[in-house]
Amino acid sequence: MAQSKGTAKTAESRARRIRATGRRRKAPPRRRRILTITLCTLVSAVLLGGAGIGYVYFKLNGNLKGVDINAALGRDRPKNVDNGSMDILVLGSDSRAGKNSEYGADEGGARSDTAMIMHVYEGHKKAGVVSIPRDTMIQRPDCTKDGKNVPGAQRAMFNTAYEVGGPACAVKTVESMSGIRMDHFIEVDFTGFKKLIDALGGVDITTSKAINDNSSHLHLPPGKHTLDGEQALGLVRTRHGVPGGDGSDLGRIQLQQTFVKALMNQVKNVGVLTNPTKLYNIADTATKAITTDTDLNSVGELTGLAKSLGGIGSENIHMVTLPVTTDRINPDRVQPLTRQSALVWDALRQDKDIPAAALKDSIGDKGGTSGYVK
């Protein structure tokens, strides 16, 4: 992110504020401490816990993992437009390595199973989220991994960017598609996601029809449920178990978007501030679950971001899927609708609401699972 050119001391101080809060330094009111999709609010809550702050700070810092996106991408990035907004790429990794092996064989590299671009509007009172289907056919740019060049591709699935070039390539691909510079990157993997939901005590949802998916090990009758970590992971991964769904990634995205809002509402009412032990366990789990860019991989930076986003509730988030249509060559893939996608990116770049015209003719929000879960 761009830094001031004043004195070294002033620049360093200003840089800390910018990194911690995005591009807007004024924090919103503290009346609502709820979870945004970044999960960073949990870290903020820990620092309000009182005794043992020094130990907690050191311990949680040691949990965090960071990737230096700025160094990896250099100057080959969109212009950093300082209009008070902020853009965060949130990825869910589908690596089957290590503890994630129970979800299938490791095919040699992780892919971005879930990709959401979160645009926080000026004032940090509302946000727009654009989900990118993982099987979207895109032009992948040249990337670098472990010091070696990874050639781009004219027709590549979106989620292969992470596979061939890691987080930096995923960020570069999103920036290439959107023309928007990502201020931050946050990744959550399967195992970390499960543990975080369990630490929260589960998430409440209601299903209107039965969901049965042997692939994701999810079986839910109609009605109210408190999902544990395993069930929650099954819900956000299921494609085939929802009656009326089309079995595609588009249907899964609708479930993911619904779950994110349910998760935010759950955290708002979880009451962790009155239970220091639970508070610490949640923050310890959250900081172990995520990988961030190096501007965020400290408790202090995450706390600043969390406070910056603390006034955004689920009712203030507009979630859409990138406007897509069936791929012209492979019917099992999708491709962006050029004009409509441009409307989405132009709106976010100008810090405006996504217009309804951007979603016209798109199959992106028509995966057949809308309304089955709330």
DRENDO-1510 file (C-alpha; in Angstrom, 1 decimal, always signed):
<recs>
REC; n; res; u; v; w
REC; 1; MET; +0.0; +0.0; +0.0 .
REC; 2; ALA; +1.2; +3.5; -0.7 .
REC; 3; GLN; +3.0; +5.3; +2.2 .
REC; 4; SER; +3.6; +9.0; +3.0 .
REC; 5; LYS; +6.8; +10.6; +1.8 .
REC; 6; GLY; +7.3; +12.8; +4.9 .
REC; 7; THR; +9.9; +12.2; +7.7 .
REC; 8; ALA; +10.8; +8.6; +8.5 .
REC; 9; LYS; +9.1; +8.7; +11.8 .
REC; 10; THR; +5.9; +10.3; +10.4 .
REC; 11; ALA; +5.9; +7.9; +7.5 .
REC; 12; GLU; +6.3; +4.9; +9.7 .
REC; 13; SER; +3.5; +6.0; +12.0 .
REC; 14; ARG; +1.2; +6.7; +9.1 .
REC; 15; ALA; +2.1; +3.4; +7.4 .
REC; 16; ARG; +1.1; +1.5; +10.5 .
REC; 17; ARG; -2.3; +3.2; +10.6 .
REC; 18; ILE; -2.9; +2.6; +6.9 .
REC; 19; ARG; -1.9; -1.1; +7.1 .
REC; 20; ALA; -4.0; -1.6; +10.1 .
REC; 21; THR; -7.2; +0.0; +8.9 .
REC; 22; GLY; -7.0; +0.0; +5.1 .
REC; 23; ARG; -7.3; +3.4; +3.5 .
REC; 24; ARG; -9.6; +5.0; +6.1 .
REC; 25; ARG; -8.1; +5.7; +9.5 .
REC; 26; LYS; -11.3; +6.6; +11.4 .
REC; 27; ALA; -12.8; +3.6; +13.1 .
REC; 28; PRO; -16.6; +3.1; +13.1 .
REC; 29; PRO; -18.6; +3.0; +16.3 .
REC; 30; ARG; -18.0; +0.0; +18.6 .
REC; 31; ARG; -21.7; -0.7; +19.1 .
REC; 32; ARG; -21.5; -3.9; +17.0 .
REC; 33; ARG; -18.5; -6.3; +17.2 .
REC; 34; ILE; -19.5; -8.8; +14.6 .
REC; 35; LEU; -17.6; -11.1; +12.2 .
REC; 36; THR; -16.9; -10.0; +8.7 .
REC; 37; ILE; -15.8; -12.7; +6.3 .
REC; 38; THR; -12.3; -11.8; +7.2 .
REC; 39; LEU; -12.8; -13.2; +10.7 .
REC; 40; CYS; -10.6; -10.5; +12.1 .
REC; 41; THR; -13.0; -9.2; +14.7 .
REC; 42; LEU; -12.2; -12.3; +16.8 .
REC; 43; VAL; -8.7; -11.0; +17.2 .
REC; 44; SER; -9.9; -7.6; +18.2 .
REC; 45; ALA; -12.0; -9.1; +20.9 .
REC; 46; VAL; -9.1; -10.9; +22.5 .
REC; 47; LEU; -7.2; -7.6; +23.0 .
REC; 48; LEU; -10.2; -6.3; +25.0 .
REC; 49; GLY; -10.0; -9.3; +27.4 .
REC; 50; GLY; -7.8; -7.7; +30.0 .
REC; 51; ALA; -5.3; -9.7; +32.0 .
REC; 52; GLY; -2.4; -11.4; +30.2 .
REC; 53; ILE; -2.4; -9.1; +27.2 .
REC; 54; GLY; +1.3; -9.4; +26.8 .
REC; 55; TYR; +1.3; -13.2; +26.7 .
REC; 56; VAL; -1.8; -13.3; +24.5 .
REC; 57; TYR; -0.3; -10.8; +22.0 .
REC; 58; PHE; +2.9; -12.8; +21.7 .
REC; 59; LYS; +1.1; -16.2; +21.5 .
REC; 60; LEU; -1.3; -15.1; +18.8 .
REC; 61; ASN; +1.4; -13.3; +16.8 .
REC; 62; GLY; +3.2; -16.7; +16.7 .
REC; 63; ASN; +0.1; -18.3; +15.2 .
REC; 64; LEU; -0.1; -16.0; +12.2 .
REC; 65; LYS; +1.4; -16.8; +8.7 .
REC; 66; GLY; +2.1; -14.1; +6.2 .
REC; 67; VAL; +2.8; -13.9; +2.4 .
REC; 68; ASP; +4.6; -10.8; +1.1 .
REC; 69; ILE; +2.3; -10.0; -1.8 .
REC; 70; ASN; +3.8; -6.6; -2.4 .
REC; 71; ALA; +7.3; -8.0; -2.9 .
REC; 72; ALA; +6.0; -10.8; -5.1 .
REC; 73; LEU; +4.1; -8.5; -7.5 .
REC; 74; GLY; +6.2; -5.4; -7.4 .
REC; 75; ARG; +4.9; -2.6; -9.5 .
REC; 76; ASP; +3.0; -4.8; -11.9 .
REC; 77; ARG; -0.3; -3.9; -10.3 .
REC; 78; PRO; -3.3; -1.6; -10.7 .
REC; 79; LYS; -3.0; +1.9; -9.3 .
REC; 80; ASN; -3.7; +2.3; -5.6 .
REC; 81; VAL; -6.8; +4.6; -5.7 .
REC; 82; ASP; -7.1; +6.3; -2.3 .
REC; 83; ASN; -10.8; +7.0; -2.2 .
REC; 84; GLY; -11.5; +5.7; +1.4 .
REC; 85; SER; -12.5; +2.2; +0.2 .
REC; 86; MET; -10.7; -1.1; +0.7 .
REC; 87; ASP; -10.6; -4.3; -1.2 .
REC; 88; ILE; -9.8; -7.7; +0.3 .
REC; 89; LEU; -9.4; -11.0; -1.5 .
REC; 90; VAL; -10.7; -13.9; +0.7 .
REC; 91; LEU; -9.8; -17.4; -0.4 .
REC; 92; GLY; -10.8; -20.8; +0.9 .
REC; 93; SER; -8.1; -23.3; +0.1 .
REC; 94; ASP; -8.9; -26.9; -1.0 .
REC; 95; SER; -5.5; -28.4; -0.4 .
REC; 96; ARG; -5.8; -32.1; +0.5 .
REC; 97; ALA; -2.4; -32.2; +2.1 .
REC; 98; GLY; -1.8; -32.9; +5.8 .
REC; 99; LYS; -4.9; -32.8; +8.0 .
REC; 100; ASN; -7.0; -32.0; +5.0 .
REC; 101; SER; -6.3; -35.4; +3.4 .
REC; 102; GLU; -9.7; -36.8; +4.6 .
REC; 103; TYR; -11.4; -34.7; +1.9 .
REC; 104; GLY; -9.7; -36.6; -0.9 .
REC; 105; ALA; -6.3; -37.3; -2.4 .
REC; 106; ASP; -3.7; -34.5; -2.7 .
REC; 107; GLU; -3.2; -33.9; -6.5 .
REC; 108; GLY; +0.0; -32.0; -6.0 .
REC; 109; GLY; -1.2; -28.5; -5.2 .
REC; 110; ALA; -3.9; -26.5; -3.5 .
REC; 111; ARG; -6.6; -24.6; -5.4 .
REC; 112; SER; -8.8; -21.8; -4.4 .
REC; 113; ASP; -12.1; -23.6; -3.7 .
REC; 114; THR; -13.8; -20.4; -2.7 .
REC; 115; ALA; -12.9; -16.9; -3.8 .
REC; 116; MET; -14.6; -13.7; -2.7 .
REC; 117; ILE; -13.6; -10.1; -3.3 .
REC; 118; MET; -14.8; -8.0; -0.5 .
REC; 119; HIS; -15.1; -4.2; -1.3 .
REC; 120; VAL; -15.5; -2.1; +1.8 .
REC; 121; TYR; -17.1; +1.2; +0.8 .
REC; 122; GLU; -15.9; +4.6; +2.0 .
REC; 123; GLY; -17.0; +5.1; +5.6 .
REC; 124; HIS; -16.8; +1.4; +6.3 .
REC; 125; LYS; -20.5; +1.0; +7.0 .
REC; 126; LYS; -21.3; -1.4; +4.1 .
REC; 127; ALA; -19.6; -3.8; +1.8 .
REC; 128; GLY; -20.1; -5.5; -1.5 .
REC; 129; VAL; -18.9; -9.1; -2.1 .
REC; 130; VAL; -18.2; -10.6; -5.5 .
REC; 131; SER; -17.8; -14.4; -5.6 .
REC; 132; ILE; -15.8; -15.8; -8.5 .
REC; 133; PRO; -16.8; -19.3; -9.6 .
REC; 134; ARG; -13.7; -21.5; -9.4 .
REC; 135; ASP; -14.3; -23.0; -12.8 .
REC; 136; THR; -14.5; -19.6; -14.6 .
REC; 137; MET; -12.4; -19.7; -17.7 .
REC; 138; ILE; -10.1; -16.7; -17.6 .
REC; 139; GLN; -6.8; -15.4; -19.1 .
REC; 140; ARG; -4.3; -16.1; -16.4 .
REC; 141; PRO; -1.3; -13.7; -16.3 .
REC; 142; ASP; +2.3; -14.7; -16.0 .
REC; 143; CYS; +3.2; -15.4; -12.4 .
REC; 144; THR; +6.3; -16.2; -10.3 .
REC; 145; LYS; +6.6; -19.0; -7.8 .
REC; 146; ASP; +9.8; -19.8; -5.8 .
REC; 147; GLY; +11.7; -17.4; -8.0 .
REC; 148; LYS; +10.7; -19.2; -11.2 .
REC; 149; ASN; +8.4; -17.8; -14.0 .
REC; 150; VAL; +5.1; -19.5; -14.4 .
REC; 151; PRO; +3.7; -18.8; -17.9 .
REC; 152; GLY; +0.2; -17.5; -18.2 .
REC; 153; ALA; -2.6; -19.1; -20.2 .
REC; 154; GLN; -5.3; -17.9; -22.5 .
REC; 155; ARG; -7.9; -20.3; -21.2 .
REC; 156; ALA; -7.4; -21.5; -17.7 .
REC; 157; MET; -9.8; -22.2; -14.8 .
REC; 158; PHE; -9.7; -19.4; -12.2 .
REC; 159; ASN; -8.7; -21.7; -9.4 .
REC; 160; THR; -5.5; -22.9; -11.1 .
REC; 161; ALA; -3.9; -19.5; -10.4 .
REC; 162; TYR; -3.5; -20.4; -6.8 .
REC; 163; GLU; -2.3; -23.9; -7.7 .
REC; 164; VAL; +0.5; -22.8; -10.1 .
REC; 165; GLY; +1.6; -19.6; -8.3 .
REC; 166; GLY; +0.2; -19.5; -4.8 .
REC; 167; PRO; -1.5; -16.5; -3.1 .
REC; 168; ALA; +0.5; -14.0; -5.1 .
REC; 169; CYS; -0.7; -15.4; -8.4 .
REC; 170; ALA; -4.3; -15.5; -7.2 .
REC; 171; VAL; -4.1; -11.9; -6.3 .
REC; 172; LYS; -2.4; -11.0; -9.6 .
REC; 173; THR; -5.1; -12.9; -11.5 .
REC; 174; VAL; -7.9; -11.1; -9.6 .
REC; 175; GLU; -6.3; -7.7; -10.2 .
REC; 176; SER; -5.8; -8.6; -13.9 .
REC; 177; MET; -9.5; -9.5; -14.2 .
REC; 178; SER; -10.9; -6.5; -12.2 .
REC; 179; GLY; -8.4; -3.7; -12.7 .
REC; 180; ILE; -8.7; -3.2; -8.9 .
REC; 181; ARG; -5.7; -3.4; -6.5 .
REC; 182; MET; -6.2; -5.7; -3.6 .
REC; 183; ASP; -5.3; -4.1; -0.3 .
REC; 184; HIS; -5.3; -7.4; +1.6 .
REC; 185; PHE; -5.3; -11.1; +1.2 .
REC; 186; ILE; -6.8; -13.7; +3.6 .
REC; 187; GLU; -6.9; -17.4; +3.2 .
REC; 188; VAL; -8.7; -20.1; +5.3 .
REC; 189; ASP; -8.1; -23.8; +4.8 .
REC; 190; PHE; -10.5; -26.7; +5.5 .
REC; 191; THR; -9.1; -27.8; +8.8 .
REC; 192; GLY; -8.9; -24.2; +10.2 .
REC; 193; PHE; -12.5; -23.5; +9.1 .
REC; 194; LYS; -13.8; -26.5; +10.9 .
REC; 195; LYS; -12.0; -25.7; +14.1 .
REC; 196; LEU; -13.1; -22.1; +14.1 .
REC; 197; ILE; -16.8; -23.1; +13.8 .
REC; 198; ASP; -16.4; -25.6; +16.6 .
REC; 199; ALA; -14.7; -23.0; +18.8 .
REC; 200; LEU; -17.6; -20.7; +18.2 .
REC; 201; GLY; -20.0; -23.4; +19.4 .
REC; 202; GLY; -21.5; -24.0; +15.9 .
REC; 203; VAL; -23.6; -21.9; +13.6 .
REC; 204; ASP; -27.4; -21.9; +13.5 .
REC; 205; ILE; -29.2; -22.3; +10.1 .
REC; 206; THR; -32.6; -23.4; +8.9 .
REC; 207; THR; -33.1; -25.7; +5.9 .
REC; 208; SER; -36.4; -25.7; +4.0 .
REC; 209; LYS; -35.7; -29.1; +2.4 .
REC; 210; ALA; -33.5; -32.0; +3.1 .
REC; 211; ILE; -29.8; -31.9; +2.1 .
REC; 212; ASN; -28.1; -35.2; +1.4 .
REC; 213; ASP; -24.6; -35.2; -0.1 .
REC; 214; ASN; -22.4; -38.3; +0.3 .
REC; 215; SER; -19.5; -36.4; -1.3 .
REC; 216; SER; -19.4; -33.7; +1.4 .
REC; 217; HIS; -20.7; -36.1; +4.1 .
REC; 218; LEU; -23.7; -33.8; +4.8 .
REC; 219; HIS; -27.1; -35.1; +5.7 .
REC; 220; LEU; -29.6; -32.6; +7.1 .
REC; 221; PRO; -33.4; -33.0; +7.3 .
REC; 222; PRO; -35.6; -29.9; +6.9 .
REC; 223; GLY; -35.7; -27.6; +9.9 .
REC; 224; LYS; -33.4; -25.8; +12.3 .
REC; 225; HIS; -29.8; -27.0; +12.9 .
REC; 226; THR; -26.7; -25.9; +14.8 .
REC; 227; LEU; -23.9; -27.0; +12.5 .
REC; 228; ASP; -20.6; -28.1; +14.0 .
REC; 229; GLY; -17.4; -27.6; +12.0 .
REC; 230; GLU; -17.7; -30.8; +10.0 .
REC; 231; GLN; -21.3; -30.1; +9.0 .
REC; 232; ALA; -20.5; -26.4; +8.2 .
REC; 233; LEU; -17.7; -27.4; +5.9 .
REC; 234; GLY; -20.0; -29.9; +4.2 .
REC; 235; LEU; -22.5; -27.2; +3.6 .
REC; 236; VAL; -20.2; -24.7; +2.0 .
REC; 237; ARG; -18.7; -27.5; -0.1 .
REC; 238; THR; -21.9; -29.3; -1.2 .
REC; 239; ARG; -22.9; -29.2; -4.8 .
REC; 240; HIS; -25.1; -32.3; -5.3 .
REC; 241; GLY; -27.2; -32.7; -2.2 .
REC; 242; VAL; -29.6; -29.7; -2.5 .
REC; 243; PRO; -33.0; -30.5; -4.1 .
REC; 244; GLY; -33.5; -28.3; -7.2 .
REC; 245; GLY; -29.8; -27.4; -7.3 .
REC; 246; ASP; -28.0; -27.7; -10.6 .
REC; 247; GLY; -25.0; -29.6; -9.1 .
REC; 248; SER; -22.7; -26.8; -10.2 .
REC; 249; ASP; -20.2; -24.5; -8.4 .
REC; 250; LEU; -22.8; -21.7; -8.8 .
REC; 251; GLY; -25.2; -23.5; -6.4 .
REC; 252; ARG; -22.4; -24.0; -3.9 .
REC; 253; ILE; -21.6; -20.3; -4.1 .
REC; 254; GLN; -25.2; -19.4; -3.1 .
REC; 255; LEU; -24.9; -21.7; -0.1 .
REC; 256; GLN; -21.6; -20.1; +0.8 .
REC; 257; GLN; -23.0; -16.6; +0.7 .
REC; 258; THR; -25.9; -17.6; +2.9 .
REC; 259; PHE; -23.7; -19.3; +5.4 .
REC; 260; VAL; -21.4; -16.3; +5.6 .
REC; 261; LYS; -24.3; -14.1; +6.7 .
REC; 262; ALA; -25.5; -16.7; +9.2 .
REC; 263; LEU; -22.0; -16.9; +10.6 .
REC; 264; MET; -21.8; -13.1; +11.0 .
REC; 265; ASN; -25.1; -13.1; +12.9 .
REC; 266; GLN; -24.0; -15.9; +15.1 .
REC; 267; VAL; -20.8; -14.2; +16.2 .
REC; 268; LYS; -22.8; -11.0; +17.0 .
REC; 269; ASN; -24.7; -12.9; +19.6 .
REC; 270; VAL; -22.0; -15.4; +20.8 .
REC; 271; GLY; -21.2; -13.3; +24.0 .
REC; 272; VAL; -17.5; -14.2; +24.1 .
REC; 273; LEU; -16.5; -10.9; +25.9 .
REC; 274; THR; -18.1; -12.3; +29.1 .
REC; 275; ASN; -16.1; -15.6; +28.8 .
REC; 276; PRO; -12.3; -15.0; +28.8 .
REC; 277; THR; -11.5; -18.7; +28.2 .
REC; 278; LYS; -13.8; -19.0; +25.3 .
REC; 279; LEU; -12.6; -15.7; +24.0 .
REC; 280; TYR; -9.0; -16.8; +24.0 .
REC; 281; ASN; -9.8; -20.2; +22.4 .
REC; 282; ILE; -11.7; -18.6; +19.6 .
REC; 283; ALA; -8.9; -16.1; +18.9 .
REC; 284; ASP; -6.2; -18.8; +19.1 .
REC; 285; THR; -8.2; -20.9; +16.6 .
REC; 286; ALA; -8.9; -18.0; +14.3 .
REC; 287; THR; -5.2; -16.9; +14.1 .
REC; 288; LYS; -4.1; -20.4; +13.4 .
REC; 289; ALA; -6.8; -20.8; +10.7 .
REC; 290; ILE; -5.7; -17.9; +8.4 .
REC; 291; THR; -2.9; -16.9; +6.2 .
REC; 292; THR; -2.7; -13.2; +5.4 .
REC; 293; ASP; -0.5; -10.8; +3.4 .
REC; 294; THR; +2.4; -9.5; +5.5 .
REC; 295; ASP; +0.7; -6.2; +6.1 .
REC; 296; LEU; -1.8; -8.1; +8.3 .
REC; 297; ASN; +0.2; -10.9; +9.9 .
REC; 298; SER; +0.3; -9.4; +13.4 .
REC; 299; VAL; -2.3; -9.0; +16.1 .
REC; 300; GLY; -1.9; -5.3; +16.0 .
REC; 301; GLU; -2.6; -5.0; +12.3 .
REC; 302; LEU; -5.5; -7.4; +12.5 .
REC; 303; THR; -7.0; -5.5; +15.4 .
REC; 304; GLY; -6.9; -2.3; +13.4 .
REC; 305; LEU; -8.6; -3.9; +10.5 .
REC; 306; ALA; -11.2; -5.5; +12.7 .
REC; 307; LYS; -12.1; -2.2; +14.3 .
REC; 308; SER; -12.3; -0.6; +10.9 .
REC; 309; LEU; -14.9; -3.2; +9.8 .
REC; 310; GLY; -16.7; -3.7; +13.1 .
REC; 311; GLY; -19.7; -1.6; +12.1 .
REC; 312; ILE; -20.6; -3.8; +9.1 .
REC; 313; GLY; -23.5; -6.2; +9.7 .
REC; 314; SER; -24.8; -8.9; +7.5 .
REC; 315; GLU; -27.7; -6.6; +6.5 .
REC; 316; ASN; -25.1; -4.2; +5.1 .
REC; 317; ILE; -23.5; -6.6; +2.7 .
REC; 318; HIS; -24.6; -7.1; -0.9 .
REC; 319; MET; -23.3; -10.4; -2.2 .
REC; 320; VAL; -23.3; -11.3; -5.9 .
REC; 321; THR; -21.6; -13.8; -8.2 .
REC; 322; LEU; -19.5; -12.6; -11.0 .
REC; 323; PRO; -21.7; -12.3; -14.1 .
REC; 324; VAL; -21.0; -15.5; -16.1 .
REC; 325; THR; -22.5; -17.6; -18.8 .
REC; 326; THR; -21.9; -21.2; -20.0 .
REC; 327; ASP; -18.5; -21.5; -21.5 .
REC; 328; ARG; -18.6; -21.6; -25.3 .
REC; 329; ILE; -16.3; -24.6; -25.6 .
REC; 330; ASN; -16.8; -26.6; -22.4 .
REC; 331; PRO; -20.4; -26.7; -21.0 .
REC; 332; ASP; -19.0; -27.8; -17.6 .
REC; 333; ARG; -17.3; -24.4; -17.3 .
REC; 334; VAL; -18.4; -20.8; -17.2 .
REC; 335; GLN; -17.0; -17.7; -18.8 .
REC; 336; PRO; -17.4; -14.0; -17.7 .
REC; 337; LEU; -20.0; -11.9; -19.4 .
REC; 338; THR; -17.7; -9.1; -20.7 .
REC; 339; ARG; -20.0; -6.1; -20.5 .
REC; 340; GLN; -21.7; -7.1; -17.3 .
REC; 341; SER; -18.5; -7.9; -15.5 .
REC; 342; ALA; -17.1; -4.6; -16.5 .
REC; 343; LEU; -20.1; -2.9; -14.9 .
REC; 344; VAL; -19.3; -4.8; -11.6 .
REC; 345; TRP; -15.6; -3.8; -11.6 .
REC; 346; ASP; -16.3; -0.2; -12.7 .
REC; 347; ALA; -18.8; +0.2; -9.9 .
REC; 348; LEU; -16.4; -1.1; -7.2 .
REC; 349; ARG; -13.5; +0.9; -8.6 .
REC; 350; GLN; -15.6; +4.1; -8.3 .
REC; 351; ASP; -16.9; +3.0; -4.9 .
REC; 352; LYS; -20.4; +2.8; -6.1 .
REC; 353; ASP; -23.1; +0.1; -5.6 .
REC; 354; ILE; -23.2; -2.7; -8.1 .
REC; 355; PRO; -26.0; -1.9; -10.6 .
REC; 356; ALA; -28.8; -4.3; -11.3 .
REC; 357; ALA; -27.9; -4.2; -15.0 .
REC; 358; ALA; -24.6; -5.9; -14.2 .
REC; 359; LEU; -26.4; -9.1; -13.3 .
REC; 360; LYS; -28.7; -9.2; -16.4 .
REC; 361; ASP; -28.5; -12.4; -18.4 .
REC; 362; SER; -26.0; -13.9; -15.9 .
REC; 363; ILE; -26.4; -17.5; -14.7 .
REC; 364; GLY; -24.1; -16.7; -11.7 .
REC; 365; ASP; -26.9; -16.3; -9.2 .
REC; 366; LYS; -29.1; -19.0; -10.6 .
REC; 367; GLY; -27.5; -22.1; -9.1 .
REC; 368; GLY; -30.9; -23.4; -7.8 .
REC; 369; THR; -30.0; -23.4; -4.1 .
REC; 370; SER; -31.3; -19.9; -3.2 .
REC; 371; GLY; -33.8; -20.1; -0.3 .
REC; 372; TYR; -33.0; -23.6; +0.8 .
REC; 373; VAL; -30.9; -22.4; +3.7 .
REC; 374; LYS; -31.2; -19.3; +5.9 .
</recs>
